Amino acid sequence: MRCLILTCCSFDRDTHRLHPSRIQFLKRASRLSTVVLRVLAVLGCTELTTLPDGTILEATNLTLFNVLLLRFGPMREKRLTQTLIAVQVMLAVVSRV
């Protein structure tokens, strides 16, 4: 699967907020990739841009930063960092139980 990868997060200079960045697929995604991306989209981990025939054109990057931006909306860098640290602490506590 060939894709054009963009930066981690898109910065909006007017609002000083980060938005999820996207990748553009240069070739049609394989069936397995399409299924995995659709499952992740249903779970809210990515957003897809598709053609009417179901071909995936774009998806948000599959990084933790982008997942947090999708779930909680655009936010400033400081808030995103605080949210990321909170998620990591919660995962560490849950994994200890």
Number of C-alpha atoms within 10 A of each C-alpha: 9 10 14 11 13 13 11 18 20 15 18 12 8 6 10 12 18 22 21 24 20 23 17 17 17 12 13 14 17 10 9 9 13 15 12 12 21 18 13 15 15 11 10 13 21 23 22 17 14 12 10 7 6 9 15 20 17 18 20 25 22 18 15 13 19 26 18 20 21 17 11 11 14 22 18 14 14 10 13 20 13 11 17 15 12 12 14 12 12 12 11 11 10 9 8 7 5
